Amino acid sequence: MKALVTGGAGYIGSHTCKMLARAGHTPIVFDNLSTGHADAVKWGPLCIGDLLDATALDAAFEEHRPDIVIHFAALAYVGVSMQDPASYYRVNVDGTQSLLDAMRRHDVSRIVLSSSCATYGIPAVLPITEDTPQHPVNPYGFTKLVTERMAADYARAYGLRWIALRYFNAAGTDPEGELGERHDPETHAIPLAIAAALGTGSAFNVMGTDYPTPDGSAVRDYVHVNDLADAHLRAMTHLLQGGDSGAFNLATGRGTSVLELLDAVHAATGKRVNATLAKRRAGDPPALYAQAEKAQRVLGWKPQYTDIGPIVGTAAKWFIETASPVDA
């Protein structure tokens, strides 16, 4: 099958394209390269274009005739979304609607959406399930919630079939070393901690050591990027085989604290992380981890990486063998 992969030159998108190709499918990347990297597009054609450009979208659909869309393209920095919500609504909401309308024009009725645990906000009860109320606390999370609702409305009105995958903390890199993690600016904890350990970045800030957690630092659920890619392949197969629409958590069900993460970086690099202790960041919950039983039951998805050590190990290997961990 042929999949139009928006944002396929980015971190999770490029890993997914590799997995699609390994499974015998053709990924067609549609990306404006504002944050993605052309050298990460190795397994199919690259169409350079913007979601808000209907002409560029039409050209990609007409030339490649995809069977399904996998939609990664979005702005994804929580802090920036607080400072510049207009850009987030324009790109994440208007861009998604532009894509869905292009799909209607070209009779493509199936889409896998990149959603986020940010749609839940700060949950009252853990672990998070798909039935946990969605009360996002920042514009980024709200835009992802809107795209889920948009897909459901297009399904009722126009027959769209969709799956929304709600990621928790994407982590790690391609174990074969062909792909890595490159963001500018870098905000993800693992690349920042590796950079602090290798001396190629500034000190790592531990934001809060007085949380009600076992070691006082915040706890998060880290999911290896290859496991996320595998979930997209399974979601695509599910829709192509006539499966029902719906939303799924992608998580390991295990929480890792910030201090445990730093220990894993030390073990992977052989170097202690240069870290400073700071106050809590406003709005950060003490712990976030989720249950992904629905994805296992319906999609047959089960994460292969469930321990933080091997997850960090794949990232450290790539960063050590390439340029600076924060190189864009």
N, C-alpha and C positions, 0 to 999 in steps of 0.2 A: 504494500500500500504506500501511497504518497501522503506525507504529513507536512502541512505548512506550519513551521515552528517560528512563531514571533518571538523575538528576543533570543534566538538560537545561537547568537554569538556570545552570550553571557555565560555566567558561571554554571547554573543548573541547566540552562538550555543547551549548552554545548555538550555536557555530559549525557544529556538525554538523546541528543542527535547521534552520538557514538553508539549508544545502546540500541536505538532504533535501527541503525545501519547493521549492527551485529545480528539483529533479528530478521534482516532481509528487507527492511522497509527503506524508503527514500525520504530523508529529511530535507525539506526546502526551507532554508533559513530566510526569514524576513526581518531585517534589523536595520535601524538607522545608525548603528555603531556609535551612539552617543556614550554608551558605557560598555558595550560589547567589543570584541576583538576579532577582526577579520581572520587572523591566523588561527582562531579556534574553530573555524568553519572548514572541516576536513572531510565530511562524509556526504556532501550533497551541494547543490547550488546555493549561492548567496544572492538574494535580492535586496539591494540597499534601498530602503524606503521608510517612511514614517506612517504610523497608524492613522494619523489625521489626514493623510494624503490619499483620498479615495482613488485617484488616478493610478498611483503606485500600487495600491492594493489590487485594483482591477487587473493591472498588467500581470502581477504575480499569479493571480487566480487563472487568468486566461492562458498564460504560458504553460503553467505546470499542472493545472487541473487536479488539485489535491483532493483526497478522499476525506480528510479530517484536518482539524486545526488544533495545535497545541499552543496555548497562549501564555507566554512568559513575560512579554514586553510590558514594563511598568517602571515607575519610579518607586523606590523601596527604602528610603531613609526616613525612619520615624521622626527624628529630630528636625530634619529639613521640612517634613510635612507640616510641622507645627509652625514653622517660620514662613513657609510659602505654600499654603494650602491650594492656592489657585492653580499652580502647576500640577499638583497631584490630581485634582479633579479633572483638569484638562487632559492629561496624559492617561491616567488610569481609568477614568469613567468615560470621557468623550472618546478616547482612543479605543476602548473596548466596544463602545456602541458602533463606532465607525467600522470596526472589524466584523461585528455581528451583521451589520447591514451589508457589507461586502459578501459575506457568506450567503446571505439571502439572495443577493443578485446573481450569485454563481451556483446556487443550488447545492451548497455544502451545509449539511444539517447537523454535524457532530463536532463538538469542541471539548477539549480538556483544559480547564482553567487553573492557572496558578493562583491559589488563594493563600491564606495566612492564618496562623494562630492569633494574629493581632485582631482578628474579628471578634475574639472572645473578650478582649479587654482584660480586666482583673477578675478572675472567677472566684466565686465564694467557696467552691468545693473542688478538691482535686481527687483523682485525676480528671482532666477535661475529657468529655465525650462529645460526640456530635450533637447531643441534646443539650449541652451546656448553653445557657442563654448567651447570645452574641451582643455584647455592649462595648464596642470599641471605644478607646479613650484617646485616640489621636486620628488626624485626618487620613493617614495612610491606611490604618485598619478599617476606617469607615469606607474608603474607596473600594477596598477589597470586598467588603460586605455588600456594597451597592452592585458590584459586578456579579456577585452570586445571585442577588435578587433579580438583576437584569436578565441573567441567563434563564432563571425560572419563569420570568414573565414572557420572554421570547419563546420558551418551550410551550407555554399555554396558548399563546396567540399564533405562533408560526411553525410549531412542530420541531423546534430545536431540541436536540438531545445533548446533554452536557454532564460533565463531572467536574466538581470543584475539589481540588486537593489542598487541604489546609496544612501547610508545613509548620513544623516547629523549627528548631535552629539547624539550618543547613550547615554541614561541616565536612571536612576532609577533601581529598582530591582523588582523581583517577589513579588507582593503584598501579597502572601500567606507565604512568608518568607522561602521558600525551597531553593531559589537560591539567590546569591548576586553578587557583583562585586569585583573581586580580580585580580589585575594586579601587576606585579613586573618587573620594577618599575611602580608606579602609576603615570599616567600623566593626567588623566581625571579630569576636574575641580570640579565636584560635590563631588567625594570621597575626594579629597584634601581639599576642603572647609569644609566638615564635620569633617575631621580629625583635621583641625585647630580650629574648634569650640569646639570639644570635648577634645582638649588637647592631642590627641594621635599622632599628626603630627606637622610638623613645620608650621610657619606662611604662610598664603596663599598670593602669589604674584599677585597683580592686575597689569597686564602688559599693562600699558598705560591708562591715564585718560584724554587725550587731543584729542581723536578721534572726528570726526564730527558726533556724535551720541547724543541722548537726554541728557545723563548724562556723556558723555565723555569716557565711557568704551566700550570695544568691544562688539558687538552684535552677538549672535549665535542662531541657530535653534536647540532646544533640543527635541529629539524624545524618548519616553519611550521604553525600551527594549521589553516590551510585545507587543507594537504596531509593532515593527520591526519583532518580531516572527510571529505575525498574518499575516504580509505581505508575509513572506516566505511560510506560509501555503497556502495563496491565490495564490501565484505565482506557487507553486507546483500543486495545483488543476487546475489552468489555463492551464498549459502545459499538464497535464494528460488528460484533456478534449479536447485537440487538439488546444488550443489557440496559437496565433502567438508569435514568439520571439520578444524581444525588451528590452529596458532599461527604468527604472522607478525611479524617485526621491521618497525618503521617507522622508517627512518633515512635520512640522505642519503649515508652512507658517507664523509663528510668531517668531519674534526675542526676545531674552532675553539678557539684558546686564549683564556684569560681576557683577556690583554692585547690580542689581536686583536679581541675583543668590545668592549673599551673604545675602540679606534680606530674601530670601526664606529659606536658611539654618538656619538663626537665628530663623525664625518662626517655623521650623520643630524641632529644637533641644532645643530651649529655651536658647541658648547660642550665644553670639556674636562671629563672626568669627575673629580670630586673623589674621589681614591682614596688609600687607605692600604695599605701592604704589611704582611701579617701572616704568621704561621707557618702551615704546613700544618695542615689539619683532620684529626684522627685518622680513619683509615679511607677517606679519599678516594684513589682510584686516580689515577695520573698522567694516564691517557688512557682514554676510552671512546668508541668509535665502532663502527658496525655495518654489516653488509651486508644489503641488503633485496632481494636478487635473487629470493627466493621470492615476495614480494608482487608484484613486477613480472611474474613468470612466471605465477602462478596468478590473481591478482586484476587484472592489468593496471595496477597502481599504479606511478606514477613521480612523485617529488616535483617540483613546478614551481619551488620555491624551493630552490636548492642553494648559494647564496652568502649569507654572513652579512649583507652590506650591505643587500640588499632586505628580508631578514627583519626586521632592526632598524628599517629605514625605515618599515615599516608600523606597528610599535609606537610609534615616536617620534611619528609623525604623529598617532596617536590620543591619546597622552598630552598632547601639546602643545595639541591642540584641545579637550580636556576638562579635567577637574579634575586634582588631584594624582595622579601615577602610583601612589601608595600609598593612595589613597582607596578605602575599601571600599564 
